[in-house]
Amino acid sequence: MTINSPQNLQNKILVVDDDPAIRNLVFRFLSFNDYQVETAEDAKTARHLFKEFHPDLVILDVNLPDDSGFNLCKEMRNSQTIILMLTSLSDTNYVLEGFEQGADDYLTKPFNLEVLKAKIGALIKRQSAMEIPPSIPETPINFGRLEFNVERNEVIIENESVPLTQLEFELLYFLVTHPGKIWGRMELISAVWGTVDDVKAERKVDVHIGQIRRKIGEPEGNYIQTIRGKGYIFEIPRPKKSPL
């Protein structure tokens, strides 16, 4: 476990990887780029540091000696912490599993440090852009049975908070604030992700839409409808007319 904590550093990053060479390389690189960094070699240490360090972003390997990184990702997803999977498992099924467990992005080994830096910067910038100044009142916005508290990045259904990830919230909020229009996958990527950097980008949209539908209890797409060959559209279902 390595700690670097100068007072002038802002964003905190936890690096979880069982390979000491990777840990040290990423630690030195991110520290040089003005991040506050801690590292963990296994899931047990990662869980402890996650509670004590409160990282803004976690770089998480999948293959850990005492647990799966996917399990850690799922646990950490209950917070607003950004999760970037960094692993040698490049098969599409593993990549999609990472997103299904709540990862915000995925980078496969071997990797370029500058690409890692760019991904981290983009993820933190996107999350910061969603923060609303404290002067804005906490006024819920309602769309059918969905209630949005934008200041808290929270969706409430029937007085119960829905555990959406930051990216899922952004994607759903974009769709509900732009209803009645068919949005192609690449358009959604541009609007929510901001950049396109891999061939699996369009599949990411499908995975996140599926997760949103499951979490808000709309498996058939009563709100988010799939338009085959085109993309997605958000529409509030109209109440059914009672028979005369």
Secondary structure, DSSP 8 states (H G I E B T S, - for coil): --B---TT---EEEEE-S-HHHHHHHHHHHHHTT-EEEEESSHHHHHHHHHHH--SEEEE-SB-SSSBHHHHHHHHTTSS-EEEEEES--SHHHHHHHHHTT-SEEEESS--HHHHHHHHHHHHHHHHHT---TTS----EEETTEEEEGGGTEEEETTEEE---HHHHHHHHHHHTSTTS-B-HHHHIIIII----STTHHHHHHHHHHHHHHHTT-TT-SSEEEETTTEEEE----------
